Amino acid sequence: MSAIGNYGALTVDSTVGIGLDMYLGKDFPIYGVLSSELPAYLVRTFEPAYIPVNVMKVVEQDLFPRPAEGRKLIEQMIDAGRQQYFLSKVLPATADTLRIGYTRAQLDWCKENEELIWQYFVQQNLLYTTDWQQLMHFMGEGPSTQGMPPGSPGKIGAYVGSRIVSSYMDKHPDVSLEQLMENKDVLQIFNESKYRPR
């Protein structure tokens, strides 16, 4: 038990722990009682189907730790994109909506507006920011992304990162999953992805 709101999954040494009280279904009555602490956009993901995704996320973070501080937005995007790529390889039968934590409508919105999203980051000179408030706007959970049109999901940086990494891997089919995940030069991944949504 994780006392609801702490951990859905975690790793300690070689052990994975799963907080089963975080997967009792979005209609579990106690979640509603805690609505001030647990917003609806999070409770929506408190379903058993998210257990494999969240377990593999913490395993990925344990296997391929990232620097804790000083990361630029583009670096955090690519880290999140690599995590999404990792999940697509270790959980190939899992829906892409579960892997990223979006509804189908949210993911469709991202696909339809990918060029607009990218233009926003470029035009606002956000890619190399290290401002923690800006980073939280684009990488943190939320009902939507501040500055984006209605319909945008939260953590939109993870979606953009997944598209950058996919573009990189399409251009480098000889790169293994392990090589991708262990590459410390995330800006090289960005530059060689030649990511340009249309």
Contacts in CASP RR format, 6 or more apart in sequence:
PFRMAT RR
TARGET T0000
AUTHOR 0000-0000-0000
METHOD contacts of the structure
MODEL  1
MSAIGNYGALTVDSTVGIGLDMYLGKDFPIYGVLSSELPAYLVRTFEPAY
IPVNVMKVVEQDLFPRPAEGRKLIEQMIDAGRQQYFLSKVLPATADTLRI
GYTRAQLDWCKENEELIWQYFVQQNLLYTTDWQQLMHFMGEGPSTQGMPP
GSPGKIGAYVGSRIVSSYMDKHPDVSLEQLMENKDVLQIFNESKYRPR
1 19 0 8 1.000
1 20 0 8 1.000
1 21 0 8 1.000
2 8 0 8 1.000
2 19 0 8 1.000
2 21 0 8 1.000
2 22 0 8 1.000
3 21 0 8 1.000
4 21 0 8 1.000
4 22 0 8 1.000
4 30 0 8 1.000
4 31 0 8 1.000
4 34 0 8 1.000
4 38 0 8 1.000
5 22 0 8 1.000
5 37 0 8 1.000
5 38 0 8 1.000
6 19 0 8 1.000
7 17 0 8 1.000
7 19 0 8 1.000
7 22 0 8 1.000
8 18 0 8 1.000
8 19 0 8 1.000
8 22 0 8 1.000
8 23 0 8 1.000
8 54 0 8 1.000
9 16 0 8 1.000
9 17 0 8 1.000
9 18 0 8 1.000
9 19 0 8 1.000
9 51 0 8 1.000
9 54 0 8 1.000
9 55 0 8 1.000
9 57 0 8 1.000
9 58 0 8 1.000
10 16 0 8 1.000
10 17 0 8 1.000
10 58 0 8 1.000
11 17 0 8 1.000
11 58 0 8 1.000
11 59 0 8 1.000
11 61 0 8 1.000
11 62 0 8 1.000
16 55 0 8 1.000
16 58 0 8 1.000
16 59 0 8 1.000
18 51 0 8 1.000
18 54 0 8 1.000
18 55 0 8 1.000
22 46 0 8 1.000
23 46 0 8 1.000
23 47 0 8 1.000
23 48 0 8 1.000
23 50 0 8 1.000
23 51 0 8 1.000
24 30 0 8 1.000
24 31 0 8 1.000
24 46 0 8 1.000
25 31 0 8 1.000
25 46 0 8 1.000
25 47 0 8 1.000
25 48 0 8 1.000
26 43 0 8 1.000
26 44 0 8 1.000
26 45 0 8 1.000
26 46 0 8 1.000
26 47 0 8 1.000
28 46 0 8 1.000
31 38 0 8 1.000
31 43 0 8 1.000
31 46 0 8 1.000
32 38 0 8 1.000
32 43 0 8 1.000
35 43 0 8 1.000
39 142 0 8 1.000
39 143 0 8 1.000
40 143 0 8 1.000
41 141 0 8 1.000
41 142 0 8 1.000
41 143 0 8 1.000
41 154 0 8 1.000
42 141 0 8 1.000
44 103 0 8 1.000
45 101 0 8 1.000
49 98 0 8 1.000
50 98 0 8 1.000
50 101 0 8 1.000
52 91 0 8 1.000
52 94 0 8 1.000
53 87 0 8 1.000
53 91 0 8 1.000
53 94 0 8 1.000
53 98 0 8 1.000
53 99 0 8 1.000
53 101 0 8 1.000
56 86 0 8 1.000
56 87 0 8 1.000
56 90 0 8 1.000
56 91 0 8 1.000
57 83 0 8 1.000
57 87 0 8 1.000
60 83 0 8 1.000
60 86 0 8 1.000
60 87 0 8 1.000
60 181 0 8 1.000
61 83 0 8 1.000
63 181 0 8 1.000
64 82 0 8 1.000
64 86 0 8 1.000
64 181 0 8 1.000
64 182 0 8 1.000
66 79 0 8 1.000
70 130 0 8 1.000
71 79 0 8 1.000
71 130 0 8 1.000
71 135 0 8 1.000
72 127 0 8 1.000
72 128 0 8 1.000
72 129 0 8 1.000
72 130 0 8 1.000
73 121 0 8 1.000
73 126 0 8 1.000
73 127 0 8 1.000
73 128 0 8 1.000
73 129 0 8 1.000
73 130 0 8 1.000
73 134 0 8 1.000
73 135 0 8 1.000
73 138 0 8 1.000
73 139 0 8 1.000
73 157 0 8 1.000
74 127 0 8 1.000
74 128 0 8 1.000
74 186 0 8 1.000
74 187 0 8 1.000
74 190 0 8 1.000
75 186 0 8 1.000
75 187 0 8 1.000
76 135 0 8 1.000
76 139 0 8 1.000
76 157 0 8 1.000
77 138 0 8 1.000
77 139 0 8 1.000
77 157 0 8 1.000
77 158 0 8 1.000
77 160 0 8 1.000
77 161 0 8 1.000
77 164 0 8 1.000
78 161 0 8 1.000
78 164 0 8 1.000
78 165 0 8 1.000
78 186 0 8 1.000
78 189 0 8 1.000
78 190 0 8 1.000
79 186 0 8 1.000
80 139 0 8 1.000
80 155 0 8 1.000
80 157 0 8 1.000
80 158 0 8 1.000
80 161 0 8 1.000
80 162 0 8 1.000
81 158 0 8 1.000
81 161 0 8 1.000
81 162 0 8 1.000
81 164 0 8 1.000
81 165 0 8 1.000
82 165 0 8 1.000
82 180 0 8 1.000
82 181 0 8 1.000
82 189 0 8 1.000
83 158 0 8 1.000
84 99 0 8 1.000
84 100 0 8 1.000
84 158 0 8 1.000
84 161 0 8 1.000
84 162 0 8 1.000
84 165 0 8 1.000
85 162 0 8 1.000
85 165 0 8 1.000
85 166 0 8 1.000
85 169 0 8 1.000
85 177 0 8 1.000
85 180 0 8 1.000
86 177 0 8 1.000
86 181 0 8 1.000
87 94 0 8 1.000
87 99 0 8 1.000
88 96 0 8 1.000
88 99 0 8 1.000
89 177 0 8 1.000
91 99 0 8 1.000
96 107 0 8 1.000
97 103 0 8 1.000
97 104 0 8 1.000
97 106 0 8 1.000
97 107 0 8 1.000
100 107 0 8 1.000
100 158 0 8 1.000
100 159 0 8 1.000
100 162 0 8 1.000
102 110 0 8 1.000
102 153 0 8 1.000
102 159 0 8 1.000
103 153 0 8 1.000
105 151 0 8 1.000
106 151 0 8 1.000
106 152 0 8 1.000
106 153 0 8 1.000
107 153 0 8 1.000
107 159 0 8 1.000
109 151 0 8 1.000
109 152 0 8 1.000
109 153 0 8 1.000
110 117 0 8 1.000
110 152 0 8 1.000
110 153 0 8 1.000
110 156 0 8 1.000
110 159 0 8 1.000
113 149 0 8 1.000
113 152 0 8 1.000
114 160 0 8 1.000
114 163 0 8 1.000
114 197 0 8 1.000
115 197 0 8 1.000
115 198 0 8 1.000
116 149 0 8 1.000
117 148 0 8 1.000
117 152 0 8 1.000
117 156 0 8 1.000
117 159 0 8 1.000
117 160 0 8 1.000
117 197 0 8 1.000
118 160 0 8 1.000
118 195 0 8 1.000
118 196 0 8 1.000
118 197 0 8 1.000
120 126 0 8 1.000
120 147 0 8 1.000
120 148 0 8 1.000
121 127 0 8 1.000
121 138 0 8 1.000
121 160 0 8 1.000
126 134 0 8 1.000
126 138 0 8 1.000
129 135 0 8 1.000
137 145 0 8 1.000
137 146 0 8 1.000
137 147 0 8 1.000
138 145 0 8 1.000
138 155 0 8 1.000
138 156 0 8 1.000
138 157 0 8 1.000
139 155 0 8 1.000
139 157 0 8 1.000
139 158 0 8 1.000
140 154 0 8 1.000
140 155 0 8 1.000
141 154 0 8 1.000
141 155 0 8 1.000
142 153 0 8 1.000
142 154 0 8 1.000
142 155 0 8 1.000
143 154 0 8 1.000
144 150 0 8 1.000
144 151 0 8 1.000
144 152 0 8 1.000
144 153 0 8 1.000
144 154 0 8 1.000
145 152 0 8 1.000
145 153 0 8 1.000
145 154 0 8 1.000
145 155 0 8 1.000
145 156 0 8 1.000
145 157 0 8 1.000
148 156 0 8 1.000
153 159 0 8 1.000
163 195 0 8 1.000
163 197 0 8 1.000
164 189 0 8 1.000
164 190 0 8 1.000
164 193 0 8 1.000
164 195 0 8 1.000
165 180 0 8 1.000
165 189 0 8 1.000
165 193 0 8 1.000
167 193 0 8 1.000
167 194 0 8 1.000
167 195 0 8 1.000
168 175 0 8 1.000
168 180 0 8 1.000
168 189 0 8 1.000
168 190 0 8 1.000
168 192 0 8 1.000
168 193 0 8 1.000
168 195 0 8 1.000
169 175 0 8 1.000
169 180 0 8 1.000
171 192 0 8 1.000
171 193 0 8 1.000
171 194 0 8 1.000
172 192 0 8 1.000
180 189 0 8 1.000
183 189 0 8 1.000
END
